[in-house]
Amino acid sequence: MSFVSNAVMTGFSTGIALQIITGVLKDAPGYKPEGHNKLYQLGNWLWHVGDWRLAATLTAVTTSGVWAAARTVRRLEPVALLIARETVSMTVALPAADGVLVQDIAAIPSTPPSFTAPDLTAAPDLSAAPHLLRGTVSVALVALAQAVGIAPSLPDPDGTRSDINGDFRSQGYANLAGGLFQALPSGGSTSRTDVAVSASARTRWAGVVSGVFLALVALVALLCGSLAERTPMPVIGGLILVVDGELIRGKRHDILRVLLTAWMSAGAMVLTFVATTRLPLQQAVILGAALSLILYCAQAARQAKLVALVRADDGRWRTAEPAAALPPSEVTVLDYAGSSFFAEPPRIEAQLPAPTGPAARC
C-alpha cells in the first residue's frame, strides 16, 4: 500500500465518500435514484427533485439544520450529530410520518450473537473455496484500501504517525474474533473516523473508548431495540449526507494540490475517482495500484539525466550541464543519475552530446 500514490488515494477516498452518499440518497428524500454509476445516480437524484417525498425531505433537511445549529455552540459541537439524531427522531418518529423507519427495513435482535466454533472434527469441505476466494480477496482489498486511505485524509491530531501495519494487524485480529460470533467483516471507515475527529478526538484511544461505548449502546439496543427501530431513515440519511459532505469539502485542498502538481497525477486521480464510482471497489483498488505503478515508472524515467563532471581549480569535481557537442581533443566526463529503468535510455540518449571532429571519442 505504500506504493499507492497520494493522487490515487485522493481519488479513491473521494470516490468512497461519494459511494456512501449515493447509498443514502433514497433515505434522505425518499426517492431512489436510477442507474449503476454513482455520478449518474447523483445527477438522476437531483434531476427528479419533484419526486422527492415531502415529509422525508423535510425530516432530512431539519436534521441537517439542527446539526448545523448545534455546531454553532462550541460546547455542543462534539455531540452535534447525537443532538440532531435524537431531537429529530423523537419529533418525527412518535407521530405518523411519511417516511421509512429502521423497523421497515430490518429488525434489531433482542439477543446477543452466539459463539460459533468451527467443527474441527469433521473433514474440511473445500468445494466452496474457489467460489469464496474471489469475494474474500475483494473484501480484504476494499477494507485495507479504506484503512490506508484514512491516514492521509484525516491525520492524527496529536501529530503521531500512523502505523499502517498495526492497522492491518488489528483488522485481522478483529475479523478472526468476529468470525466466531457471526460478525460481518470489519475495517477502517472514513465516515466513522470523520465523526470521531468532529467530536474532538485527539488520539487513538478514541477508538478504544468508542468501542466500549458501542458495546454499552449494543446492550441498550438489546433491551430497547423496539425504540431504536423507530428511528426514521431520513434522519440517518441526512446525517450521513452532512458527514460525508464535510469529508469531501475537507479534501478540496488535496484535490486542488494534485491538480496543480502534474497532469499525470491529476489524470490518475480523476481516473481512480471515476473507477470508484463505476466499478466494484476491489477493481477500483487494483486499477489505482496499476495507475500508481505507471506514475512511478513515468516519474523515474523523467528524473533520469546526464551531468558533466568538471574539475575545479582546487582539484575537486563539480557538476555542470553537459555541452551540446563534444569538443575535439578534450576528455569529457559524464555521470548518469537515475534508477536504471528500461524506459530511461531514450531520454538519456537524447541528452548525449553530439561528437564533433574525426578524432572525437565518447
Protein Blocks (a to p, Z undefined) as FASTA:
>chain_A
ZZpcfklmmmmmmmmmmmmmmmmmmmmnopacedjblklmmmmmmmmmmmpcfklmmmmm
mmmmmmmmmmmpmklmmmmmmmmmmmmmmmmmmmccddddfklmoccdfbdcddddddfk
bccdfklmmmmmmmmmmmmmmmmmmmmmmmmmmgcfklpacdfklmmmmmmmmmmmmmmn
opacddddfklmmmmmmnopabfklmmmmmmmmmmmmmmmmmmmmmmmmpcfklmmmmmm
mmmmmmmmmmmmmmmmmmmmpmklmmmmmmmmmmmmmmcfklmmmmmmmmmmmmmmmmmm
mmgccddddddfkopacdddddfbdcehiacddddddehiaklmmmmmmmpccdedjkbc
ZZ
